[in-house]
Amino acid sequence: MKKLLYFYLLGGIFLSCNTDLLHEDPLILNSDNVLVSQQGFENYITALHYGARDELAKYDYLPWYMNLQIGTDVINNGEKATPNFKNWETFLTPVAACVERYWHWAYADMLPRANSVIIYADKPENAGIWASTEQKNAVIAEAKFFRAYVHNLLANLYGGVPIVDTIFSGPKTDFVRNSRQEVYDFARQDLEFAAQWLPATVDKQDEGRIVKAAADHLLTEVNISLGQYDKAVESASRVINSGLYKLMTERFGAKVSEPGDAYSDLFRTGNHNRSSGNLESIYVWQFEDQIPGGYSTTNTGGNPTLRYWVPFYVNVRDPDGKPGMVVADSLGRGVGLCRPTNYFLYDLWRDDWNNDMRNSPHNIRRTYYYNNPASAYFGQVVQKEHIQHQDTFQMIYPTIRKVEGEIGWLGRDNPVRAGLTSSDFIVYRLAETYLLRAEAHMKNGDLISAAADINKVRERAHAKAVAPENVDLDYILDERARELIAEEPRHRTLVRTGKLVERVRKHAMLDDTRTTIQDYHEFWPIPQVAIDANISVKLEQNPGYSN
């Protein structure tokens, strides 16, 4: 009877079913069911910001610092355990992790998100969600900024790359490389649209969102790469003359009562955004402590700048050979990955050592104190003679203080995250806009105007003015190092200006770094995984690299 009842019940279930009952709508989020409202587009824009910040924070040791700072004219790889750019020939290959990860970040993360926003915003079926054309174009403009940012970055790393301006519903195996000039020009068009439609400012709760000046700032760089120097001057001047930004010359912010100066205040925790009074910042990556979405959830977590730039000072011994240092909140637990070269630490300041604010003790920590209470030397200065037989390449060296920040929960979570902060990170600020305009003026043969722009930056630093006849590209790169150390992706700057190989050979500290770099290292190789996956058409490798 039990078996018979079971079969009757089972039959009843099937007989009572109909096609409507069995129809299921998938609950998987995708562009078709997310990009149908203003909130859906906001979600995608948020994902773009999250992805952009991942360039700094997604991977421990990769990719920003490990591959866009070290191995250059001003920054060494100070950590013994990592091979990056110590020997260019053995490290920079088509299968190097950094080569693959940047490519994946661009083509699998950032460009699909940006293109989805741009394409879906203009779909006829979505016309009703926009209150006005201006509202729709502002959303498209923010996505186009990120698309331009990524294409410009790719051109400055790999040279010519495939331009991707659409989304694909299935596998695509026939990508071809556009010329580097074509990639820059595509970025230019996106940025011109973005500069037209982005807002001039945003409210405090939206700090970190892209504004008009960010598009014009990046457009200036792209116009220089295109050789359009007059247009570069125009786009930079729109930022400089907007009345919204100024070089900070007076103390400001939450730490104004503590020792410091106008330059060091730019980088104090809590001072990176306009709401703090910082009217120099244009585009800032946002980090928040213990707030969902306020930090990267992949590997590192918070802002890793402090961890990578600070020396491995906890290994320093006192004159008795005993541990002289312990982890300090202000310094975190550095690993000495980004060790400034002696060219940066000494040569770049010789002409104005005592005057240039950027070389002050508030901005470069050249004095350390034994901070281990168990040491007989507790509180005393670590003297040169104390460390003459110790490792001064990784364990102790002058530190760029703009990387210092307040260590919150993120920095105490586990050894991998030790030293992480919730400090925001300035991507663009007005001082660089001046230096970009100076570069455009110099390229255009107007050395007087170039010197005037450089001297605006040097005046804030209380440094000596440069004479027009002394302005050339090398001087501008030196000034960028003095002003933007630990901020600019130095590797990309040197590639963009065509100076990477020359200046690494001249100024890198490690013998292997200087001697192994070859002319073909001007560009990164195309990742082998991309070449192998592009089975329908040959994706050409950069010269000098073997497949």
N, C-alpha and C positions, 0 to 999 in steps of 0.2 A: 504493500500500500504506500509506503514512504517513497519507493522508486516511482510509482505511478503518479503520485502527487507532484513529485519533482518535475517530471516530464510535462505535466499539464501546466505547471507554473512557467516553465521555460518556454513552452509553446505560446502561452498567453503574452509573454513579453515580446516575442517576435511578431505575433499577429497585431499587437497594438502599436508597433513602431511605424513611423512614416518618414519620408525623406526630410521633412523639416526638423523632426526630432533628432535625426542623426547628423544633421549639418552642423559643423563646428567652425567657428571663426578662430583662426590661430591668434594666440595672445602674445606672440613674439613681436617685440618692438622692431620696427623698421621704418624706413623713410616714408613709405606709403601710408602708414597709420600714425606717424608722429608729426610729419611736416604737413599738418592739416589745420593748424591753429597758430596763433601768435606764440603761445606758450611752447608749442613744439619747436618752433624756430629758435626761441630763446634757449631751449635745451641743447640744440645743436651748436649754437654760438658758445654756450658754456663749455661744451665738449671741445670746441676749438681752443678756447682759452686754457682748458685743462691740458690739452695736447701740446700747446705751445710751451707751457710751463714744464712739461715732461722733458723738453730738450735739456733743461738744467737738472731735473731731479728724478728722472725715471729709473736710471740704473746707477748702482753704486760703482763709482769710478768711470762711468760712461754716461753720456758721451761728451758733454760740454767741456769740462776741465781737462779730462784725460786726453782729448783729441783736438781741441780748439785753442788750448792755452799752452800746454807744455810742448817742448821741442821747437820753440820759436826763438826769436832774438832776445826776448825778455824773460822767458820762463823755462826752467828746466824740469825734467822729471826727476824729483828728488828721492823717490821711493825705490828701494833696492829690489823689491819683489815684483815690480811691474816693468814690462819691456817697452812700453809705448814710446816711440820716437827716440829711443836711445840709439838704435841702429835703424835708419830709415829703410835700408834695403831688405832687411829680414822682417821688419814689422809691417810696413805699409804694403800689403799685398791684396789681391782681389778677394781673399777670404778672411781678412782682418775683421774682428768683431765690430769695430767702429765704422768701417766701410759699409758693412751690411746693415747695421742698426740705424744709421742716419738715413739710408735709402729706404728702409722699411718705415721708419717714422714719417718720412715725407710722403711716400706713395701708398702706404697702407693705412696710415692714421690721419694725417692732416689733409691731404688733397681730397680724399673721398668725402670727408666731412664738409669741407669748404664748397666743393662742387655740388653736393646735395643741397645745401642752402641756396646757392645761386640758381640752380636749375628749378628746384621746386617752388621757389618764391615767385617765379615768372610763369608757372603753370596756370592756364586759364581757369581750371577748377578751383584754384586757390585765390582767385581775384577778390572774392568776397571777404577774405579775412583781414584785408588791409584797410585802415581808415583813410589812407591817402597814398599817393605815389611816393611822397617823401618818406613815409614810414617804411614802405617796402624797400626803397632804394637804400635807406640807412642800414637795413639788415643785410642786403646784398653787399653793400660797401664794406661792412665789417668782415664778411666772409672773403671778399676779394682782397682785402688787406692781407689776411692770412695766406691766401693762395699766392699772392705776390711775394710775401715774406719767404715762403717755402721755395718757390722757383728761384728767387734771387740767391738764397742759401745754397741750393743745389748747383747753380752756375758758379758760385764762388768756391765750391768744393770739387766738383767733378768736371767742370767745364760745360760743354754741351750735353744736355740731357733731354729725355722725352718731355714735351709739354703735355700736361694732362688737364683738360678743361671740361671734362664730362665724367659721367659715372657709367659703370659697366654692369650689365646684368648677368654676365657670365665670364668665363676665362678669356683673357686677351693675350695672345702669344706673338704679336707682330709689332711691338713697339719699335720705333726708330728714334734716333737721337736728333733733336733739333740743334742748330748751331748755338753757341753760347750767346751770340748777339741776338738771336731770335728769342731765347729764353729771357734775356734782360728786357727786350722790347715788349714781350707779353706781360712781364711784371709791371713795366711802365704803364701800360694801358689799364691794368687793374688798379694801380695806385692813383692814376689820374681820376678814375671814377670814384674811388674811395675818398680822395681828398675833397671831391665835390659834394658828397652826400653825407659824410660822417659828421657828427656833432662837434662843435668847438670845445665843449666841456661836458662833463657828466657829474651827477650828484655824488655825494660822498659814498652812498651805499653801492654805487656802481664803479668805484675806483678800480682801475685795472682794465676797464673797457677801452676799446680803441677810439681815439679821437682824431680829428682832422690833422693835427700837428704830427701825429705818429705816421700817417700816410705821407705827408709832405717831407718828413725827415727821411724816411726810407726812399721816397722818390728822388731825393737829392743824391743819395748814394747810387741808385740805379742810373740816374742821368749821367753821373760821372763815369760809370762803367760803359755807358753808351757813347761817351765822348760829347755829350750835349751839355757843355759847361755853362752856357748862358741859362739854359733851363734849370740846371742844378742851382745856380745862384738864385733864380726866381723862387724855386720851391723852398729853399732854405730861408730866403728872406721873408716868405709868408709866415714862417714859424717865428723868426726873430722879431719881426715887426708887428706881430699880432697883438701885442700888448698883454698877452696872457702869461708869458713866461719871462723869467729874468734869472741871471746868474745870482746865486745867493751870496751876498757879501757880508751879511750880519748874522750873528748867532740866532738860532731859532730852535723850536721844538721842545720835546719833553726833557731833554738833558741839558738845557741851556745853562743851568746853574753848575754843571760839572765842568771840569777842565776840558777844553776843546777849542775849535775854531769853526769858521763858517763852512769850510770844506769837510771837516770830520762830521759836522752835524748832518750833512746830506745822507749819511749812511748809518746813523744810529737807528736802532730798532724803534719803529713807530714814526720815523721821520721821512720815509721814502715817498709818501703820497702828498698830494696838494693839500689835503685837509690838515696836515701837520704844519702848514706854512711853507712847505717846499715847493716853490714855484718854478723850479728848474726841471723837475721830472716830467717826462712826456708819456712814457709807457713803462709800466711797472708790473712785474709778475708778483702775484699775491700769494702769501703763505699765512695760514692761521693755525694756531696751536689748539689741538683737541676739538676741532670743528670739522664735521664730515664734509669732504670736498675741499677743505682748506689746506690740504697737503696731499702729496702723492701717496697712493696706497701701494705702489709697486717698488719694493726693495728698500729705497732709502727713506722715504717719508717726507722730511722737511727740506729746508734750504741747506745743501751740503757744503756751501762755500767755506765755512770756517774749518770744517774737517779736512778739506783738501789743501788749504793754503797755509795753515799753521804748522810749524815744525813738530816733530815727534819729541817734544821737549821733556816728556815724562821719563825719557831714558837718560837725561843729562845727570851726570854724577858730580858730587861736590869734590873739593880738593882732597878729601879723605877717601875718595872712591866709593862713597855711599850714595844712595839715591838722594838727589838734591831737589827734585821737582815732583809734584803730584798734580793730578788734573785740576785745573782751575775753571770755574764757571765762565770767566771772561774769555778763555782760550779754548775751551772744549778739549777734545782729545784729537789733536791734529795727527796727520800721518806724513806730512812733508811731501805730498805729491807735487804741488806747484811751488817749486823753489825759485824765487826770482834770480835772474842771472846777475853776476857782478856788474855787467854793463848797465843794468837797470839800477841796482842798489847803490852804485858809486859813480860811474862815468856820467850818467845823465844829470847828475846834480852838481857836478864839480864847479860849474860856472856860477852857481847861485845857491850854494849849499845852505847858508844860514838864513836866506831870505825867503826862499820858495816854501810857501805854506804846506805844500803837498809832501815836503820832506821833513816836516816838523815831527816831534815826538808824538803828537796826537794822530799822526797819519802813517808813520812808519815806526814800529817798535824796534828800536836798536838796542835797548837795555832790558835785560831780564834779571829777575830776582829769584833766589832760592826760596821756594814756597813750601818746602816739606818741613813741618814742625819738628820732625825727628832729626833733622840735620843740624849739625853744630853751626852751620852757615845760614840758618834760616833768616830771611829778611835782608841778606847781603846781596850786593850786585854780583852777578855772574861775570867774573873778569875774564879777559881774553886769555890770560896765562892759565886760568883754570881749565879751559876747554881746548887748549892747543893740541892735545893728543886725543880729542874726542871728535866724533863725526859732526862736522859743521855743514854738511851738505843736506842731511835730512833731519838731524836731531835738534839743531839750533842754528838759527840765522835770522836776520832782520825780517820782520813780519809786516805785511800790508794790513793796516788796522781797519780799513773799511770793511773787511770780511768779518770782523768781530760782531757778535750779536748776543742777544739774550737766549740762553738755552732753556727751553721749556721742557714739557713732558717728552717731546720727540727726541730731544738730545739725551735723555736718560733711560730710554726704553730698553735698549740692548746694545751690545758692543758694536754691531754694524752701524747703528744710528748714532753712536756716541758723538756728541759735538754738533748735531744738527740743530738749527735754529728755526724759529718761525719768522725771521726777518724777511721782509719783502726784498725783491731784487730789481734794481733799475735797469731796464733794457735800453731805453733812449732817454737822454737828457740834453738840455740846451747847450751845454758846453761842447758836446760832440757835434751839434748842428753848426755851431760856429766853426769848428775844425773842418767839417765837411765843406762848408762854404769857402773856407780858406783854401782847401784843396782845389775846388772848382776855379777859384780866382787864379791860383798859381798855374793850373793847367791852361788857363786862358791867357796867361802872360801878364796878368795884373798883380804884380808882386806887392804893390803898395796896399791894395785892398786885402790881399792875403795876409800880410803882416798885421794889418789893423784887426782882422778877425782873430788871429792867434793871440794878439796882445790883449784882447778883451778877456780871454781865458787866463792869460798870464798875469794880468792886472789884478784879477780876483785873488790869485795865488801870491800876490806881492812879489812876483818874480820880475827880473829885468826884461824890458821890452826887446823884441827881436827886430833887427833892421831888415827892410825889404830885401836887400841884396843877399841876405843870409837865408832866405826862405827857399827851400826846395822840398822835394818829396820826402827825403830822409829826415829833414828837420820836422816836418809835419808828423811823420811816424814816431819820432822821438817825443814830440809834444803829446801825441795821442797816448803813448805809454805813460808819461808822467801824469796825465789827467785821468786816463781810463783803465789803468792797470786793474786786473781782476774783474773788470766789467765787460770790455769788448772781447769778442771771440777773435783773439789776435791772429790765429792761423788764417781765418777767412779774410781779415783785413790785409794781411800780407799777400795772399793770393790775388785778391781784388786789385791791389796796386802793382802786381807783378814783381814784388820784392821778396817773396818768401825765400827762395834759394839763396839769393845774394846775402840777405841779412842773417840767415841762419849760419851760413858759412863764416860770416864775419863776427857774430856776437854770441853764438851759443857757447855754453861753458863746457859741455862734455865733448871730448875729442871725437868720439864716435858720432855724435849728433852732427858735428861740423863736417866731418869727412865723408860720411856715408850718404848725405843728401845729394841727389843727382838732379840734373835739369828736369827730367821727366816727373819728378816729385812735385812739380808746380801744381798738378792736380792729383786728386785721389783716383784710384782705379775704379772702374765700374764693378760692382759686386759680381762675383762669379755666379752666385745663385740667380741673379737677375738675367745674366747672359744664358745660363743653362735653361731657365724657364721660358725664355723667349724663343720657342722652337720654330716658329714660322718664318722669322726673319732674323738675320744675324745682327745682334746688338753689339756694335763695335766697341772694343776695348780702347782705353787711352794708350797712346804710344808709351813704350817702355815697360809695360806690364805684360806678363805672359798669361795666357788663359789656362 
